[in-house]
């Protein structure tokens, strides 16, 4: 939103911020999601499939990415 409303941010800076966000927020968050799903399946005594978890997780990411692409401002809100 800063880029659209106030000052243009160079692409290299945007890419750097994105990569830093992935490394420091995205990867730990995804790892914690797997741990939570494993804990939840053991607490409910249900089978945990890493393959099914990853497929659902990636599908959610792709759908949200599509939503960001088609409706960028509402998706950011």
N, C-alpha and C positions, 0 to 999 in steps of 0.2 A: 504494500500500500504506500510505503514511503516513496518507492520508485515512481508510482503513478501520480501521486499528488504533490510531491515537493521537489525532489531532486532526482535526476537520473543516476542510477547506480550501474557502473560498468559490469559487463557480463562476467569478467574474471572474478570480481568481488562477489557477485551473486553465486557463482559456482563454488568459490571458496567457502562461503557461509553455508551452502548446502552440504558440502562434504564434511565440514566441521560438525554440523548438526547431525549428520548420519553417524559419524564416529562417536560423538559424545552423548547423543540422545537416542538415536534410532537403534543402534546395535544393542546397547544395554536394555532398552525397553523391550525389544524383541526377545532377548534372552530371558527377561523376567516374565514375559507372557508365556513362554514355554514352561518355565518352572511353575507358574500359577496353574496352568492347564494340567500339568502332571499331578500337582498336589490336589487339585479339585477332583481328578479322576480317581486318585487313590482314596480320597475322603468319601467319595460316593461309591467306591468299589466297582468302577466301570473300567473297561479296557481303554488304554491310551494309545492311539496310533500317531506316531510322529509324522508319518506321511500325510494322513488326513488332516492333521493340525496345520502342517505347512501349506497344503493345498488351499484350505479355507483361509488361512492368513494371507497368502499371496492373492487370492481372489478378492478379498476385502481391500487390499492395497491397490490392486488394479482398478476396482470399481471406484474407489475414492479418487484415484489419479484421473480417471475418465471424467468424474464429476468436476474435479478441479479444472480440467482442460475445457470442458463445455461451459461451466458456470463458475468462473474463477472467483468473482467477488462474493457471491453467496456462500461458496465453499469455504472461503477464508473466514467468513463471519461465523 
